């Protein structure tokens, strides 16, 4: 069924980490991403260890203050701002 959406494809994942890993796989060496400092441990590990080994820089900031995200942006390098959706057990 068509609802007037302009998109021609979609992806579905069985976990948030699978979706995150797919987005990260689109980054290139030298790129930069920004992540919520309270991210799920697997996401934090993916960004700080695995992605780092591919020369992608990660910055972790408190997303509750949008100015933190703005200050973390590296013009020409920042490609991803990780959208943080906290699980119930991780709400501050």
Buried (B, 14 or more C-beta within 10 A) or exposed (E): EEEEEEEEEEEEEEEBBEEBBEBBEEBEEEBBBBBBEBBBEEBBEBBEEEBEEEEBBBBBBBBEEEEBBEEBEEEEEBBBBBEBEEEEEEEE
